Structures are given as structure tokens and as C-alpha cells.
Amino acid sequence: MRVSVFGLGYVGCVTAACLASEGHEVLGVEPMRSKADLIRAGRSPIVEPGLDDLLLAAREAGTLDATDDAAAAIAWSSLSIVCVGTPSRANGSLDLSHVLAVAAQIGVALRDKDDFHVVALRSTMLPGSVLDVVVPALEQASGKTAGTGFGVAFCPEFLRETTAIRDFYEPPYSVVGVVDPRTEAALRELLGFLAAPLHVVDVPTAEALKYACNAFHAVKVTFANEMARVFHSSGVDTRQVMDLFVQDTDLNISPRYLRPGFAFGGSCLPKDVRALTHHARSQDQDLPLLSSLLPSNATQVEQALLRVLATGARRVALLGLSFKPGTDDLRESPFVTLSELLIGKGVELTIYDPVVQPELLVGTNKTYVAERLPHLHRILRSSGPAALEGAELVVLGTHDATAVDAARASGLPVLDLTGRFSARDAVASGWEGLAW
């Protein structure tokens, strides 16, 4: 394919070199003449292992060139990749001025182009940036409509400095967010040489993924450092702790728990986070990340409360009360907390949990719920349909089949707090969730 790459900084230079090395004809577009001159000389404007060799080979093969003429690049190519910077402003907001400047250049050039041209953005942007900001700029400058007059896509990059070439060729997956099938087909052709699976999603999902990845990477670094701070005074080498920690690929380094839904609870997580943060304070250590966990968890319960109250329903059926399905452990269950809050707001609440039987509760489990829901036996029902009688809204807190079937059959609005059901299935059933 003929590809124009706008912006020959870190991402753009690596992208151009790798695509050109795979036989695509690539034209880099860079207003800074010194960068373009280096590319034409087969030299890298950035320090990245292996990039000089890749650029020189592509130049010698005749698959890579550079220019400062945006209009000529658009006229020559069938697909453009935008890799310009999106730096932070002083207040932390994202500066899209470079992207918009390129979009205006591309749009003007597209005005005189008859062929369908794909604009794939690789610059990191928050969800909504492409469709709400960049696309209108392209449409205004070109006089054409995205999806019919030209294609638009967002293709997040996951390149790390010093390993960028390997990351380009060996990603865990490739992701493209598209708005039309012709754009999808073009990107499949462009990236067809990669062995990694290609996931095609909507544009905001692709934009959000990049931020989710980077935020989680930051969380991991901070988590490891906070563990070191809190345990250092006990003579623990936290490097050894983390070496063992990552060997658990079932719970620790895995998809477990990374499913947006409701708050955590139970007899372990809240208690252990409290103990850890208290221990840190006793050692005069500040753990901002870990200290934020319980307040953030409480906010998730508050969000559920607000969503229920916003419906205006005064009679609500809660399906699921224990902190997780399949157990009768009610200790620090977020559903117990939500029940307390709903009752306090005057909501008539009925509850069904296929496992919880008040007469069988013992010890601290019995004490916990007695202090918070002393009249549980009055509002607890023996089946899902019984709990749904007279209800105006269903709050689903379990994926137990009897409860789910009752919710589906009720025909009532459902607020799904489990996060276990796909948005497509839930929307088809008229459900809503906290996570979508």
C-alpha cells in the first residue's frame, strides 16, 4: 500500500520504518526539515536500538521517503497515519492542537481527491476526541463526510522506548477502531503481515484502551513501590515478594478481578487493606494508592445508589445479597451496604439470594447482618419471582441462573451490577449497568 505517515517523532518514525520494511511504500510527512533530511539519509532522528538499520534498509529498498508537502503526500497515498504529539497543557488537559493542524492539512488535500482515502490516527487521545473533535475538523476542511467521503480509524500504539521495533512486530494484539467497512478492509491489508490477532472495535473503545493500559502500568509500578515502603521496616526484601507474587497467574497476573461491575467486599479484602494502610501510618509511611482503595470502593456503592434513585422506582427487588455468588458470607458485602442506603432513602426493598438463609447464619456473619439489616427476614424472599412481585426495578447482583432467569422473565428494567453479561445481550434485554 501507499502510506503517508504524519509526524516523524518517536511513534511515527518507528511506524514508518517498520511498514516500509514490510514492503509498503511509505512517505513520511514532517514540517521539521532536519528530521526529514535524516530520514532521507537513512538515519534515525531518535535514539532507538535497531532503527538506524531499519531506516537505511528501507531507503536502499526504495520503500521509504520523507517530505514536508502534506498535499502531495495525500495525493500520492491511499492511507494516512497521524502520529503527531498530544502533550499535556499546564492544567493537565490534552492539547490536540497538533492533531487538529494536521487534520486541517489533510482535509484541504482531500477536497480535491476523488479516491476514498483512509485517515488512521495513532496519536493518543481520550475517548470522543476522534469522532467529536477530529472528524468535524476533517469534514469541515474537506467538505466531505466521514465514512463515505473518506475513512477514519483510531489505531492505538503500544510501543515502549528501547524495545519499540520488537513491540511493533510482536504485539499481544492489534486494535483498530473504525467507522466503516472500507476502512476496516484497508487496515486489515496494512497490518496483514502481523501474526498477532486483530481486534476491530468502535473508535471510543480503541481510544480508551490505550489509557486503560497506561494507567494500569502506572498502577503496577506504584503498587510495587508502596509494598516496598510498607514492608521495608520489617526487613522484607519486596523484590522477592514480587517475584513470588507474579508467579500466581490465576489470581494476581490474570484477567481475574479485572471486570468492571460492582464494589468488592467480604471478610478479606476490606479488612486487609485497612490493616495494611494502618500499619503504614504507624511506620510514618504514606501509601496514596492503597489508601484510595476503600474510598473508591465506597464511591462505587454510592454510584449504584444514585442510579437506582434516578429511576424514580420506589419498589426495588435486589437479586443477590452476599459479597459474591455461591456463598452466604454477608460480611462487608457491598449489597448489604446498598440495601441499608436504599431503605434509608425510603425505598421498599425485597431481596432474593439463592444461598442466604438467615436461620443458618452464625458467628460474625450473623452479627454483621443483624446490625445492618435487622429485619432481613421480613424483606428476604424464597425465590426470584417472589422478590419481583410488585417491584418497579430489578437490581441484579448475582449471576445465579434462577435469579437471572427471573430478571429476564419479569419484563422490568434491570440494573446489572455483576458486569457478567455483554452489553449487547443486556441492551437487547433492556438492561443497564454501571460499567457501560
WORATA-V879153 format. One record per backbone hydrogen bond with DSSP energy under -0.5 kcal/mol. NH is the residue of the N-H (numbers start at 0). CO is the residue of the C=O. If there is no record, write none. Layout:
# WORATA-V879153
NH|CO ; NH|CO
This chain:
# WORATA-V879153
2|0 ; 2|24 ; 3|78 ; 4|26 ; 5|3 ; 5|80 ; 6|4 ; 6|28 ; 12|8 ; 13|9 ; 14|10 ; 15|11 ; 16|12 ; 17|13 ; 18|14 ; 19|15 ; 20|16 ; 21|17 ; 21|18 ; 22|19 ; 23|18 ; 24|0 ; 25|23 ; 25|62 ; 26|2 ; 27|25 ; 27|64 ; 28|4 ; 29|27 ; 29|66 ; 32|30 ; 34|31 ; 35|31 ; 36|32 ; 37|33 ; 38|34 ; 39|35 ; 40|36 ; 41|38 ; 42|37 ; 47|45 ; 50|47 ; 53|49 ; 54|50 ; 55|51 ; 56|52 ; 57|53 ; 58|54 ; 59|55 ; 60|56 ; 61|57 ; 61|58 ; 62|57 ; 63|57 ; 64|25 ; 66|27 ; 69|67 ; 72|68 ; 73|69 ; 74|70 ; 75|71 ; 76|72 ; 77|1 ; 78|1 ; 79|117 ; 80|3 ; 81|119 ; 82|5 ; 82|80 ; 88|92 ; 91|88 ; 94|86 ; 95|93 ; 99|95 ; 100|96 ; 101|97 ; 102|98 ; 103|99 ; 104|100 ; 105|101 ; 106|102 ; 107|103 ; 108|104 ; 109|105 ; 110|106 ; 111|107 ; 111|108 ; 112|109 ; 113|111 ; 117|77 ; 118|150 ; 119|79 ; 119|117 ; 120|118 ; 120|152 ; 121|81 ; 122|81 ; 128|125 ; 131|127 ; 132|128 ; 133|128 ; 134|129 ; 136|132 ; 137|133 ; 138|134 ; 139|135 ; 140|136 ; 141|137 ; 142|138 ; 146|149 ; 147|144 ; 148|144 ; 149|144 ; 150|116 ; 152|118 ; 153|176 ; 154|120 ; 155|153 ; 162|159 ; 166|162 ; 167|163 ; 168|164 ; 169|165 ; 173|196 ; 175|198 ; 176|153 ; 177|175 ; 177|200 ; 178|151 ; 183|179 ; 184|180 ; 185|181 ; 186|182 ; 187|183 ; 188|184 ; 189|185 ; 190|186 ; 191|188 ; 193|190 ; 198|173 ; 198|196 ; 199|197 ; 200|175 ; 200|198 ; 205|201 ; 206|202 ; 207|203 ; 208|204 ; 209|205 ; 210|206 ; 211|207 ; 212|208 ; 213|209 ; 214|210 ; 215|211 ; 216|212 ; 217|213 ; 218|214 ; 219|215 ; 220|216 ; 221|217 ; 222|218 ; 223|219 ; 224|220 ; 225|221 ; 226|222 ; 227|223 ; 228|224 ; 229|225 ; 230|226 ; 231|227 ; 232|228 ; 233|230 ; 234|231 ; 235|230 ; 237|235 ; 239|236 ; 240|236 ; 241|237 ; 242|238 ; 243|239 ; 244|240 ; 245|241 ; 246|243 ; 247|244 ; 248|246 ; 251|247 ; 252|247 ; 253|251 ; 257|254 ; 258|256 ; 261|416 ; 265|330 ; 271|267 ; 272|268 ; 273|269 ; 274|270 ; 275|271 ; 276|272 ; 277|273 ; 278|274 ; 279|275 ; 280|276 ; 281|277 ; 282|278 ; 282|279 ; 283|280 ; 284|279 ; 286|284 ; 290|286 ; 291|287 ; 291|288 ; 292|289 ; 293|289 ; 294|290 ; 295|291 ; 296|292 ; 297|293 ; 298|294 ; 299|295 ; 300|296 ; 301|297 ; 302|298 ; 303|299 ; 304|300 ; 305|301 ; 306|302 ; 307|303 ; 308|304 ; 309|305 ; 310|306 ; 310|307 ; 311|308 ; 312|307 ; 315|313 ; 315|347 ; 316|392 ; 317|315 ; 317|349 ; 318|316 ; 318|394 ; 319|317 ; 319|351 ; 322|328 ; 326|323 ; 329|327 ; 332|329 ; 335|332 ; 336|332 ; 337|333 ; 338|334 ; 339|335 ; 340|336 ; 341|337 ; 342|338 ; 343|339 ; 344|340 ; 344|341 ; 345|342 ; 346|341 ; 347|313 ; 348|346 ; 349|315 ; 350|378 ; 351|317 ; 359|356 ; 360|356 ; 360|357 ; 364|361 ; 365|361 ; 366|362 ; 367|363 ; 368|364 ; 369|365 ; 370|366 ; 371|367 ; 372|368 ; 375|372 ; 377|374 ; 378|374 ; 378|375 ; 379|375 ; 380|350 ; 386|382 ; 387|383 ; 388|384 ; 388|385 ; 390|387 ; 391|314 ; 392|314 ; 393|412 ; 394|316 ; 395|393 ; 395|414 ; 396|318 ; 396|394 ; 403|399 ; 404|400 ; 405|401 ; 406|402 ; 407|403 ; 408|404 ; 409|405 ; 410|406 ; 410|407 ; 412|391 ; 413|429 ; 414|393 ; 415|413 ; 415|431 ; 416|395 ; 416|414 ; 425|421 ; 426|422 ; 427|423 ; 428|424 ; 429|426 ; 430|425 ; 431|413 ; 433|415
